[in-house]
Amino acid sequence: MNIENVKAQMRKGTLEYCILAILSRNDAYASEIISELKSAEMIIVEGTLYPLLTRQKNHGLLSYRWEESPQGPPRKYYSLTEKGHEALHQLDTTWGELISQISKIRNG
């Protein structure tokens, strides 16, 4: 078993959930999202984030707006839609259930 591969798959599986959680607190642009994920020690690069943001937008979970930046080009700020808040609530429930199930398995 390749442990690093399994760990990478586990991270990928939770990344969309983490993006919704970050955006539930504040609107953010991609670099802010990456920074917050990295500060939580989640490994991510822009090439991974942008397709996820696009997919979530296409599913109606996110919207975006352009804002002028004092330091360079305009920034695309992402925010949760009502559908995104609902999806996050469902994922919160699922995450709690998953933690409970794993705890039962680990503890016998």
Jmol script that loads the backbone (N, CA, C; Angstrom):
load data "model"
ATOM      1  N   MET A   1       0.848  -1.178   0.000  1.00  0.00           N
ATOM      2  CA  MET A   1       0.000   0.000   0.000  1.00  0.00           C
ATOM      3  C   MET A   1       0.895   1.243   0.000  1.00  0.00           C
ATOM      4  N   ASN A   2       0.563   2.164  -0.857  1.00  0.00           N
ATOM      5  CA  ASN A   2       1.292   3.422  -0.919  1.00  0.00           C
ATOM      6  C   ASN A   2       0.587   4.431  -0.009  1.00  0.00           C
ATOM      7  N   ILE A   3       1.122   4.615   1.186  1.00  0.00           N
ATOM      8  CA  ILE A   3       0.495   5.485   2.188  1.00  0.00           C
ATOM      9  C   ILE A   3       0.366   6.918   1.680  1.00  0.00           C
ATOM     10  N   GLU A   4       1.372   7.421   0.996  1.00  0.00           N
ATOM     11  CA  GLU A   4       1.309   8.804   0.491  1.00  0.00           C
ATOM     12  C   GLU A   4       0.164   8.976  -0.502  1.00  0.00           C
ATOM     13  N   ASN A   5      -0.079   7.973  -1.323  1.00  0.00           N
ATOM     14  CA  ASN A   5      -1.186   8.019  -2.273  1.00  0.00           C
ATOM     15  C   ASN A   5      -2.534   8.024  -1.536  1.00  0.00           C
ATOM     16  N   VAL A   6      -2.664   7.199  -0.521  1.00  0.00           N
ATOM     17  CA  VAL A   6      -3.899   7.154   0.263  1.00  0.00           C
ATOM     18  C   VAL A   6      -4.133   8.488   0.958  1.00  0.00           C
ATOM     19  N   LYS A   7      -3.076   9.059   1.534  1.00  0.00           N
ATOM     20  CA  LYS A   7      -3.202  10.359   2.197  1.00  0.00           C
ATOM     21  C   LYS A   7      -3.634  11.440   1.209  1.00  0.00           C
ATOM     22  N   ALA A   8      -3.062  11.421   0.003  1.00  0.00           N
ATOM     23  CA  ALA A   8      -3.427  12.402  -1.021  1.00  0.00           C
ATOM     24  C   ALA A   8      -4.895  12.253  -1.413  1.00  0.00           C
ATOM     25  N   GLN A   9      -5.371  11.016  -1.535  1.00  0.00           N
ATOM     26  CA  GLN A   9      -6.772  10.770  -1.879  1.00  0.00           C
ATOM     27  C   GLN A   9      -7.703  11.246  -0.765  1.00  0.00           C
ATOM     28  N   MET A  10      -7.301  11.057   0.482  1.00  0.00           N
ATOM     29  CA  MET A  10      -8.104  11.534   1.607  1.00  0.00           C
ATOM     30  C   MET A  10      -8.206  13.056   1.594  1.00  0.00           C
ATOM     31  N   ARG A  11      -7.085  13.732   1.302  1.00  0.00           N
ATOM     32  CA  ARG A  11      -7.096  15.197   1.236  1.00  0.00           C
ATOM     33  C   ARG A  11      -8.001  15.681   0.113  1.00  0.00           C
ATOM     34  N   LYS A  12      -7.891  15.042  -1.050  1.00  0.00           N
ATOM     35  CA  LYS A  12      -8.724  15.439  -2.188  1.00  0.00           C
ATOM     36  C   LYS A  12     -10.197  15.299  -1.863  1.00  0.00           C
ATOM     37  N   GLY A  13     -10.527  14.250  -1.136  1.00  0.00           N
ATOM     38  CA  GLY A  13     -11.917  14.001  -0.785  1.00  0.00           C
ATOM     39  C   GLY A  13     -12.510  15.039   0.152  1.00  0.00           C
ATOM     40  N   THR A  14     -11.673  15.715   0.911  1.00  0.00           N
ATOM     41  CA  THR A  14     -12.173  16.709   1.857  1.00  0.00           C
ATOM     42  C   THR A  14     -11.975  18.149   1.377  1.00  0.00           C
ATOM     43  N   LEU A  15     -11.270  18.332   0.297  1.00  0.00           N
ATOM     44  CA  LEU A  15     -10.926  19.675  -0.161  1.00  0.00           C
ATOM     45  C   LEU A  15     -12.151  20.518  -0.527  1.00  0.00           C
ATOM     46  N   GLU A  16     -13.105  19.944  -1.238  1.00  0.00           N
ATOM     47  CA  GLU A  16     -14.297  20.709  -1.608  1.00  0.00           C
ATOM     48  C   GLU A  16     -15.076  21.128  -0.369  1.00  0.00           C
ATOM     49  N   TYR A  17     -15.148  20.262   0.611  1.00  0.00           N
ATOM     50  CA  TYR A  17     -15.793  20.579   1.874  1.00  0.00           C
ATOM     51  C   TYR A  17     -15.067  21.745   2.562  1.00  0.00           C
ATOM     52  N   CYS A  18     -13.750  21.707   2.577  1.00  0.00           N
ATOM     53  CA  CYS A  18     -12.963  22.767   3.210  1.00  0.00           C
ATOM     54  C   CYS A  18     -13.164  24.110   2.506  1.00  0.00           C
ATOM     55  N   ILE A  19     -13.253  24.097   1.193  1.00  0.00           N
ATOM     56  CA  ILE A  19     -13.474  25.345   0.444  1.00  0.00           C
ATOM     57  C   ILE A  19     -14.809  25.956   0.836  1.00  0.00           C
ATOM     58  N   LEU A  20     -15.850  25.135   0.899  1.00  0.00           N
ATOM     59  CA  LEU A  20     -17.162  25.650   1.305  1.00  0.00           C
ATOM     60  C   LEU A  20     -17.107  26.195   2.729  1.00  0.00           C
ATOM     61  N   ALA A  21     -16.404  25.509   3.612  1.00  0.00           N
ATOM     62  CA  ALA A  21     -16.297  25.959   5.000  1.00  0.00           C
ATOM     63  C   ALA A  21     -15.596  27.312   5.089  1.00  0.00           C
ATOM     64  N   ILE A  22     -14.531  27.487   4.336  1.00  0.00           N
ATOM     65  CA  ILE A  22     -13.806  28.762   4.331  1.00  0.00           C
ATOM     66  C   ILE A  22     -14.714  29.881   3.839  1.00  0.00           C
ATOM     67  N   LEU A  23     -15.412  29.626   2.748  1.00  0.00           N
ATOM     68  CA  LEU A  23     -16.263  30.662   2.155  1.00  0.00           C
ATOM     69  C   LEU A  23     -17.531  30.912   2.967  1.00  0.00           C
ATOM     70  N   SER A  24     -17.863  30.019   3.883  1.00  0.00           N
ATOM     71  CA  SER A  24     -19.034  30.247   4.740  1.00  0.00           C
ATOM     72  C   SER A  24     -18.772  31.363   5.744  1.00  0.00           C
ATOM     73  N   ARG A  25     -17.514  31.626   6.031  1.00  0.00           N
ATOM     74  CA  ARG A  25     -17.150  32.673   6.995  1.00  0.00           C
ATOM     75  C   ARG A  25     -17.004  34.032   6.341  1.00  0.00           C
ATOM     76  N   ASN A  26     -16.385  34.054   5.158  1.00  0.00           N
ATOM     77  CA  ASN A  26     -16.134  35.311   4.449  1.00  0.00           C
ATOM     78  C   ASN A  26     -15.969  35.023   2.965  1.00  0.00           C
ATOM     79  N   ASP A  27     -16.338  35.990   2.139  1.00  0.00           N
ATOM     80  CA  ASP A  27     -15.999  35.912   0.722  1.00  0.00           C
ATOM     81  C   ASP A  27     -14.478  35.957   0.612  1.00  0.00           C
ATOM     82  N   ALA A  28     -13.931  35.318  -0.393  1.00  0.00           N
ATOM     83  CA  ALA A  28     -12.474  35.277  -0.526  1.00  0.00           C
ATOM     84  C   ALA A  28     -12.094  35.086  -1.986  1.00  0.00           C
ATOM     85  N   TYR A  29     -10.885  35.512  -2.313  1.00  0.00           N
ATOM     86  CA  TYR A  29     -10.342  35.234  -3.639  1.00  0.00           C
ATOM     87  C   TYR A  29      -9.392  34.049  -3.512  1.00  0.00           C
ATOM     88  N   ALA A  30      -9.009  33.489  -4.636  1.00  0.00           N
ATOM     89  CA  ALA A  30      -8.293  32.213  -4.651  1.00  0.00           C
ATOM     90  C   ALA A  30      -7.049  32.207  -3.767  1.00  0.00           C
ATOM     91  N   SER A  31      -6.244  33.267  -3.812  1.00  0.00           N
ATOM     92  CA  SER A  31      -5.016  33.287  -3.009  1.00  0.00           C
ATOM     93  C   SER A  31      -5.317  33.238  -1.508  1.00  0.00           C
ATOM     94  N   GLU A  32      -6.415  33.863  -1.096  1.00  0.00           N
ATOM     95  CA  GLU A  32      -6.804  33.802   0.317  1.00  0.00           C
ATOM     96  C   GLU A  32      -7.222  32.386   0.710  1.00  0.00           C
ATOM     97  N   ILE A  33      -7.948  31.725  -0.181  1.00  0.00           N
ATOM     98  CA  ILE A  33      -8.371  30.352   0.087  1.00  0.00           C
ATOM     99  C   ILE A  33      -7.148  29.449   0.204  1.00  0.00           C
ATOM    100  N   ILE A  34      -6.224  29.586  -0.724  1.00  0.00           N
ATOM    101  CA  ILE A  34      -4.994  28.786  -0.681  1.00  0.00           C
ATOM    102  C   ILE A  34      -4.225  29.058   0.601  1.00  0.00           C
ATOM    103  N   SER A  35      -4.110  30.315   0.968  1.00  0.00           N
ATOM    104  CA  SER A  35      -3.388  30.682   2.181  1.00  0.00           C
ATOM    105  C   SER A  35      -4.013  30.040   3.420  1.00  0.00           C
ATOM    106  N   GLU A  36      -5.335  30.074   3.498  1.00  0.00           N
ATOM    107  CA  GLU A  36      -5.999  29.479   4.658  1.00  0.00           C
ATOM    108  C   GLU A  36      -5.827  27.962   4.678  1.00  0.00           C
ATOM    109  N   LEU A  37      -5.920  27.341   3.532  1.00  0.00           N
ATOM    110  CA  LEU A  37      -5.701  25.892   3.474  1.00  0.00           C
ATOM    111  C   LEU A  37      -4.276  25.541   3.876  1.00  0.00           C
ATOM    112  N   LYS A  38      -3.314  26.312   3.389  1.00  0.00           N
ATOM    113  CA  LYS A  38      -1.916  26.043   3.742  1.00  0.00           C
ATOM    114  C   LYS A  38      -1.658  26.291   5.224  1.00  0.00           C
ATOM    115  N   SER A  39      -2.292  27.314   5.798  1.00  0.00           N
ATOM    116  CA  SER A  39      -2.086  27.582   7.222  1.00  0.00           C
ATOM    117  C   SER A  39      -2.654  26.448   8.078  1.00  0.00           C
ATOM    118  N   ALA A  40      -3.629  25.720   7.520  1.00  0.00           N
ATOM    119  CA  ALA A  40      -4.168  24.541   8.204  1.00  0.00           C
ATOM    120  C   ALA A  40      -3.385  23.279   7.832  1.00  0.00           C
ATOM    121  N   GLU A  41      -2.293  23.470   7.081  1.00  0.00           N
ATOM    122  CA  GLU A  41      -1.406  22.398   6.650  1.00  0.00           C
ATOM    123  C   GLU A  41      -2.044  21.459   5.634  1.00  0.00           C
ATOM    124  N   MET A  42      -3.013  21.975   4.873  1.00  0.00           N
ATOM    125  CA  MET A  42      -3.570  21.239   3.736  1.00  0.00           C
ATOM    126  C   MET A  42      -2.724  21.630   2.527  1.00  0.00           C
ATOM    127  N   ILE A  43      -2.215  20.654   1.833  1.00  0.00           N
ATOM    128  CA  ILE A  43      -1.347  20.906   0.685  1.00  0.00           C
ATOM    129  C   ILE A  43      -2.221  21.141  -0.540  1.00  0.00           C
ATOM    130  N   ILE A  44      -2.038  22.293  -1.175  1.00  0.00           N
ATOM    131  CA  ILE A  44      -2.825  22.615  -2.371  1.00  0.00           C
ATOM    132  C   ILE A  44      -2.053  23.611  -3.223  1.00  0.00           C
ATOM    133  N   VAL A  45      -2.283  23.556  -4.516  1.00  0.00           N
ATOM    134  CA  VAL A  45      -1.700  24.515  -5.453  1.00  0.00           C
ATOM    135  C   VAL A  45      -2.835  25.114  -6.269  1.00  0.00           C
ATOM    136  N   GLU A  46      -2.559  26.252  -6.908  1.00  0.00           N
ATOM    137  CA  GLU A  46      -3.586  26.936  -7.688  1.00  0.00           C
ATOM    138  C   GLU A  46      -4.181  26.030  -8.759  1.00  0.00           C
ATOM    139  N   GLY A  47      -3.345  25.212  -9.369  1.00  0.00           N
ATOM    140  CA  GLY A  47      -3.816  24.325 -10.425  1.00  0.00           C
ATOM    141  C   GLY A  47      -4.847  23.316  -9.949  1.00  0.00           C
ATOM    142  N   THR A  48      -4.873  23.053  -8.663  1.00  0.00           N
ATOM    143  CA  THR A  48      -5.877  22.174  -8.071  1.00  0.00           C
ATOM    144  C   THR A  48      -7.119  22.964  -7.675  1.00  0.00           C
ATOM    145  N   LEU A  49      -6.913  24.165  -7.152  1.00  0.00           N
ATOM    146  CA  LEU A  49      -8.021  24.951  -6.617  1.00  0.00           C
ATOM    147  C   LEU A  49      -8.975  25.444  -7.699  1.00  0.00           C
ATOM    148  N   TYR A  50      -8.450  26.007  -8.771  1.00  0.00           N
ATOM    149  CA  TYR A  50      -9.314  26.636  -9.776  1.00  0.00           C
ATOM    150  C   TYR A  50     -10.332  25.679 -10.396  1.00  0.00           C
ATOM    151  N   PRO A  51      -9.954  24.442 -10.752  1.00  0.00           N
ATOM    152  CA  PRO A  51     -10.983  23.530 -11.265  1.00  0.00           C
ATOM    153  C   PRO A  51     -12.073  23.213 -10.233  1.00  0.00           C
ATOM    154  N   LEU A  52     -11.686  23.123  -8.957  1.00  0.00           N
ATOM    155  CA  LEU A  52     -12.679  22.874  -7.910  1.00  0.00           C
ATOM    156  C   LEU A  52     -13.638  24.050  -7.769  1.00  0.00           C
ATOM    157  N   LEU A  53     -13.096  25.264  -7.787  1.00  0.00           N
ATOM    158  CA  LEU A  53     -13.950  26.453  -7.698  1.00  0.00           C
ATOM    159  C   LEU A  53     -14.900  26.529  -8.895  1.00  0.00           C
ATOM    160  N   THR A  54     -14.386  26.220 -10.074  1.00  0.00           N
ATOM    161  CA  THR A  54     -15.228  26.239 -11.270  1.00  0.00           C
ATOM    162  C   THR A  54     -16.331  25.190 -11.174  1.00  0.00           C
ATOM    163  N   ARG A  55     -15.983  23.999 -10.734  1.00  0.00           N
ATOM    164  CA  ARG A  55     -16.985  22.939 -10.601  1.00  0.00           C
ATOM    165  C   ARG A  55     -18.052  23.337  -9.577  1.00  0.00           C
ATOM    166  N   GLN A  56     -17.626  23.904  -8.436  1.00  0.00           N
ATOM    167  CA  GLN A  56     -18.598  24.318  -7.430  1.00  0.00           C
ATOM    168  C   GLN A  56     -19.485  25.447  -7.948  1.00  0.00           C
ATOM    169  N   LYS A  57     -18.900  26.365  -8.727  1.00  0.00           N
ATOM    170  CA  LYS A  57     -19.693  27.442  -9.328  1.00  0.00           C
ATOM    171  C   LYS A  57     -20.698  26.872 -10.317  1.00  0.00           C
ATOM    172  N   ASN A  58     -20.256  25.948 -11.151  1.00  0.00           N
ATOM    173  CA  ASN A  58     -21.135  25.345 -12.144  1.00  0.00           C
ATOM    174  C   ASN A  58     -22.276  24.543 -11.515  1.00  0.00           C
ATOM    175  N   HIS A  59     -22.066  24.046 -10.300  1.00  0.00           N
ATOM    176  CA  HIS A  59     -23.114  23.322  -9.580  1.00  0.00           C
ATOM    177  C   HIS A  59     -24.006  24.265  -8.769  1.00  0.00           C
ATOM    178  N   GLY A  60     -23.746  25.565  -8.877  1.00  0.00           N
ATOM    179  CA  GLY A  60     -24.587  26.540  -8.189  1.00  0.00           C
ATOM    180  C   GLY A  60     -24.262  26.739  -6.722  1.00  0.00           C
ATOM    181  N   LEU A  61     -23.102  26.234  -6.269  1.00  0.00           N
ATOM    182  CA  LEU A  61     -22.726  26.353  -4.865  1.00  0.00           C
ATOM    183  C   LEU A  61     -22.029  27.678  -4.565  1.00  0.00           C
ATOM    184  N   LEU A  62     -21.400  28.247  -5.588  1.00  0.00           N
ATOM    185  CA  LEU A  62     -20.649  29.490  -5.435  1.00  0.00           C
ATOM    186  C   LEU A  62     -21.093  30.506  -6.472  1.00  0.00           C
ATOM    187  N   SER A  63     -20.893  31.758  -6.131  1.00  0.00           N
ATOM    188  CA  SER A  63     -20.985  32.842  -7.105  1.00  0.00           C
ATOM    189  C   SER A  63     -19.698  33.643  -6.954  1.00  0.00           C
ATOM    190  N   TYR A  64     -19.470  34.577  -7.859  1.00  0.00           N
ATOM    191  CA  TYR A  64     -18.278  35.410  -7.725  1.00  0.00           C
ATOM    192  C   TYR A  64     -18.559  36.812  -8.228  1.00  0.00           C
ATOM    193  N   ARG A  65     -17.687  37.693  -7.818  1.00  0.00           N
ATOM    194  CA  ARG A  65     -17.736  39.086  -8.277  1.00  0.00           C
ATOM    195  C   ARG A  65     -16.303  39.566  -8.425  1.00  0.00           C
ATOM    196  N   TRP A  66     -16.108  40.519  -9.310  1.00  0.00           N
ATOM    197  CA  TRP A  66     -14.787  41.114  -9.505  1.00  0.00           C
ATOM    198  C   TRP A  66     -14.681  42.370  -8.655  1.00  0.00           C
ATOM    199  N   GLU A  67     -13.537  42.549  -8.002  1.00  0.00           N
ATOM    200  CA  GLU A  67     -13.262  43.762  -7.228  1.00  0.00           C
ATOM    201  C   GLU A  67     -11.890  44.289  -7.602  1.00  0.00           C
ATOM    202  N   GLU A  68     -11.807  45.600  -7.702  1.00  0.00           N
ATOM    203  CA  GLU A  68     -10.511  46.230  -7.954  1.00  0.00           C
ATOM    204  C   GLU A  68      -9.579  45.940  -6.786  1.00  0.00           C
ATOM    205  N   SER A  69      -8.328  45.773  -7.089  1.00  0.00           N
ATOM    206  CA  SER A  69      -7.318  45.519  -6.074  1.00  0.00           C
ATOM    207  C   SER A  69      -6.383  46.714  -5.983  1.00  0.00           C
ATOM    208  N   PRO A  70      -6.022  47.103  -4.766  1.00  0.00           N
ATOM    209  CA  PRO A  70      -5.057  48.196  -4.632  1.00  0.00           C
ATOM    210  C   PRO A  70      -3.657  47.785  -5.089  1.00  0.00           C
ATOM    211  N   GLN A  71      -3.444  46.485  -5.241  1.00  0.00           N
ATOM    212  CA  GLN A  71      -2.121  45.970  -5.603  1.00  0.00           C
ATOM    213  C   GLN A  71      -2.207  45.067  -6.824  1.00  0.00           C
ATOM    214  N   GLY A  72      -2.505  45.615  -7.976  1.00  0.00           N
ATOM    215  CA  GLY A  72      -2.511  44.803  -9.182  1.00  0.00           C
ATOM    216  C   GLY A  72      -3.878  44.695  -9.828  1.00  0.00           C
ATOM    217  N   PRO A  73      -4.074  43.609 -10.590  1.00  0.00           N
ATOM    218  CA  PRO A  73      -5.318  43.446 -11.352  1.00  0.00           C
ATOM    219  C   PRO A  73      -6.515  43.189 -10.434  1.00  0.00           C
ATOM    220  N   PRO A  74      -7.730  43.308 -10.972  1.00  0.00           N
ATOM    221  CA  PRO A  74      -8.923  43.007 -10.166  1.00  0.00           C
ATOM    222  C   PRO A  74      -8.895  41.562  -9.668  1.00  0.00           C
ATOM    223  N   ARG A  75      -9.569  41.327  -8.554  1.00  0.00           N
ATOM    224  CA  ARG A  75      -9.616  39.995  -7.959  1.00  0.00           C
ATOM    225  C   ARG A  75     -11.026  39.430  -8.059  1.00  0.00           C
ATOM    226  N   LYS A  76     -11.099  38.123  -8.277  1.00  0.00           N
ATOM    227  CA  LYS A  76     -12.376  37.432  -8.324  1.00  0.00           C
ATOM    228  C   LYS A  76     -12.666  36.900  -6.919  1.00  0.00           C
ATOM    229  N   TYR A  77     -13.688  37.486  -6.280  1.00  0.00           N
ATOM    230  CA  TYR A  77     -14.095  37.062  -4.946  1.00  0.00           C
ATOM    231  C   TYR A  77     -15.225  36.038  -5.043  1.00  0.00           C
ATOM    232  N   TYR A  78     -15.047  34.919  -4.376  1.00  0.00           N
ATOM    233  CA  TYR A  78     -16.047  33.861  -4.367  1.00  0.00           C
ATOM    234  C   TYR A  78     -16.887  33.960  -3.099  1.00  0.00           C
ATOM    235  N   SER A  79     -18.162  33.599  -3.222  1.00  0.00           N
ATOM    236  CA  SER A  79     -19.045  33.561  -2.056  1.00  0.00           C
ATOM    237  C   SER A  79     -19.992  32.378  -2.214  1.00  0.00           C
ATOM    238  N   LEU A  80     -20.518  31.910  -1.075  1.00  0.00           N
ATOM    239  CA  LEU A  80     -21.469  30.807  -1.098  1.00  0.00           C
ATOM    240  C   LEU A  80     -22.844  31.302  -1.519  1.00  0.00           C
ATOM    241  N   THR A  81     -23.517  30.512  -2.304  1.00  0.00           N
ATOM    242  CA  THR A  81     -24.918  30.761  -2.627  1.00  0.00           C
ATOM    243  C   THR A  81     -25.763  30.067  -1.552  1.00  0.00           C
ATOM    244  N   GLU A  82     -27.065  30.256  -1.627  1.00  0.00           N
ATOM    245  CA  GLU A  82     -27.951  29.539  -0.708  1.00  0.00           C
ATOM    246  C   GLU A  82     -27.772  28.031  -0.876  1.00  0.00           C
ATOM    247  N   LYS A  83     -27.656  27.588  -2.114  1.00  0.00           N
ATOM    248  CA  LYS A  83     -27.419  26.170  -2.388  1.00  0.00           C
ATOM    249  C   LYS A  83     -26.090  25.712  -1.782  1.00  0.00           C
ATOM    250  N   GLY A  84     -25.078  26.579  -1.808  1.00  0.00           N
ATOM    251  CA  GLY A  84     -23.785  26.265  -1.204  1.00  0.00           C
ATOM    252  C   GLY A  84     -23.881  26.118   0.304  1.00  0.00           C
ATOM    253  N   HIS A  85     -24.673  26.990   0.946  1.00  0.00           N
ATOM    254  CA  HIS A  85     -24.881  26.879   2.398  1.00  0.00           C
ATOM    255  C   HIS A  85     -25.588  25.564   2.735  1.00  0.00           C
ATOM    256  N   GLU A  86     -26.568  25.199   1.925  1.00  0.00           N
ATOM    257  CA  GLU A  86     -27.287  23.930   2.134  1.00  0.00           C
ATOM    258  C   GLU A  86     -26.339  22.743   1.968  1.00  0.00           C
ATOM    259  N   ALA A  87     -25.503  22.794   0.935  1.00  0.00           N
ATOM    260  CA  ALA A  87     -24.544  21.710   0.698  1.00  0.00           C
ATOM    261  C   ALA A  87     -23.563  21.606   1.866  1.00  0.00           C
ATOM    262  N   LEU A  88     -23.103  22.745   2.369  1.00  0.00           N
ATOM    263  CA  LEU A  88     -22.180  22.737   3.505  1.00  0.00           C
ATOM    264  C   LEU A  88     -22.848  22.118   4.724  1.00  0.00           C
ATOM    265  N   HIS A  89     -24.100  22.455   4.963  1.00  0.00           N
ATOM    266  CA  HIS A  89     -24.825  21.874   6.106  1.00  0.00           C
ATOM    267  C   HIS A  89     -24.900  20.351   5.964  1.00  0.00           C
ATOM    268  N   GLN A  90     -25.200  19.875   4.749  1.00  0.00           N
ATOM    269  CA  GLN A  90     -25.257  18.433   4.515  1.00  0.00           C
ATOM    270  C   GLN A  90     -23.888  17.788   4.720  1.00  0.00           C
ATOM    271  N   LEU A  91     -22.836  18.454   4.269  1.00  0.00           N
ATOM    272  CA  LEU A  91     -21.484  17.916   4.447  1.00  0.00           C
ATOM    273  C   LEU A  91     -21.061  17.935   5.906  1.00  0.00           C
ATOM    274  N   ASP A  92     -21.490  18.955   6.663  1.00  0.00           N
ATOM    275  CA  ASP A  92     -21.211  18.979   8.104  1.00  0.00           C
ATOM    276  C   ASP A  92     -21.805  17.740   8.771  1.00  0.00           C
ATOM    277  N   THR A  93     -23.050  17.439   8.420  1.00  0.00           N
ATOM    278  CA  THR A  93     -23.723  16.261   8.980  1.00  0.00           C
ATOM    279  C   THR A  93     -22.985  14.990   8.581  1.00  0.00           C
ATOM    280  N   THR A  94     -22.652  14.876   7.307  1.00  0.00           N
ATOM    281  CA  THR A  94     -21.951  13.694   6.809  1.00  0.00           C
ATOM    282  C   THR A  94     -20.591  13.539   7.473  1.00  0.00           C
ATOM    283  N   TRP A  95     -19.885  14.666   7.655  1.00  0.00           N
ATOM    284  CA  TRP A  95     -18.568  14.612   8.289  1.00  0.00           C
ATOM    285  C   TRP A  95     -18.689  14.088   9.722  1.00  0.00           C
ATOM    286  N   GLY A  96     -19.668  14.590  10.460  1.00  0.00           N
ATOM    287  CA  GLY A  96     -19.887  14.116  11.830  1.00  0.00           C
ATOM    288  C   GLY A  96     -20.186  12.628  11.870  1.00  0.00           C
ATOM    289  N   GLU A  97     -21.018  12.175  10.940  1.00  0.00           N
ATOM    290  CA  GLU A  97     -21.343  10.744  10.864  1.00  0.00           C
ATOM    291  C   GLU A  97     -20.103   9.921  10.538  1.00  0.00           C
ATOM    292  N   LEU A  98     -19.299  10.407   9.604  1.00  0.00           N
ATOM    293  CA  LEU A  98     -18.088   9.699   9.204  1.00  0.00           C
ATOM    294  C   LEU A  98     -17.100   9.584  10.365  1.00  0.00           C
ATOM    295  N   ILE A  99     -16.908  10.669  11.104  1.00  0.00           N
ATOM    296  CA  ILE A  99     -16.009  10.638  12.266  1.00  0.00           C
ATOM    297  C   ILE A  99     -16.503   9.618  13.289  1.00  0.00           C
ATOM    298  N   SER A 100     -17.809   9.605  13.525  1.00  0.00           N
ATOM    299  CA  SER A 100     -18.391   8.647  14.467  1.00  0.00           C
ATOM    300  C   SER A 100     -18.187   7.205  13.996  1.00  0.00           C
ATOM    301  N   GLN A 101     -18.410   6.965  12.717  1.00  0.00           N
ATOM    302  CA  GLN A 101     -18.252   5.619  12.164  1.00  0.00           C
ATOM    303  C   GLN A 101     -16.806   5.151  12.266  1.00  0.00           C
ATOM    304  N   ILE A 102     -15.875   6.035  11.924  1.00  0.00           N
ATOM    305  CA  ILE A 102     -14.460   5.671  11.998  1.00  0.00           C
ATOM    306  C   ILE A 102     -14.056   5.409  13.447  1.00  0.00           C
ATOM    307  N   SER A 103     -14.544   6.224  14.373  1.00  0.00           N
ATOM    308  CA  SER A 103     -14.239   6.020  15.790  1.00  0.00           C
ATOM    309  C   SER A 103     -14.737   4.661  16.259  1.00  0.00           C
ATOM    310  N   LYS A 104     -15.930   4.273  15.833  1.00  0.00           N
ATOM    311  CA  LYS A 104     -16.465   2.969  16.213  1.00  0.00           C
ATOM    312  C   LYS A 104     -15.582   1.852  15.676  1.00  0.00           C
ATOM    313  N   ILE A 105     -15.151   1.992  14.436  1.00  0.00           N
ATOM    314  CA  ILE A 105     -14.297   0.963  13.827  1.00  0.00           C
ATOM    315  C   ILE A 105     -12.935   0.918  14.516  1.00  0.00           C
ATOM    316  N   ARG A 106     -12.341   2.083  14.771  1.00  0.00           N
ATOM    317  CA  ARG A 106     -11.008   2.138  15.384  1.00  0.00           C
ATOM    318  C   ARG A 106     -11.030   1.627  16.821  1.00  0.00           C
ATOM    319  N   ASN A 107     -12.121   1.884  17.533  1.00  0.00           N
ATOM    320  CA  ASN A 107     -12.188   1.532  18.951  1.00  0.00           C
ATOM    321  C   ASN A 107     -12.893   0.191  19.208  1.00  0.00           C
ATOM    322  N   GLY A 108     -13.308  -0.448  18.131  1.00  0.00           N
ATOM    323  CA  GLY A 108     -13.957  -1.757  18.268  1.00  0.00           C
ATOM    324  C   GLY A 108     -15.336  -1.587  18.757  1.00  0.00           C
TER     325      GLY A 108
END
end "model"
wireframe off; spacefill off
backbone 0.3
color backbone group
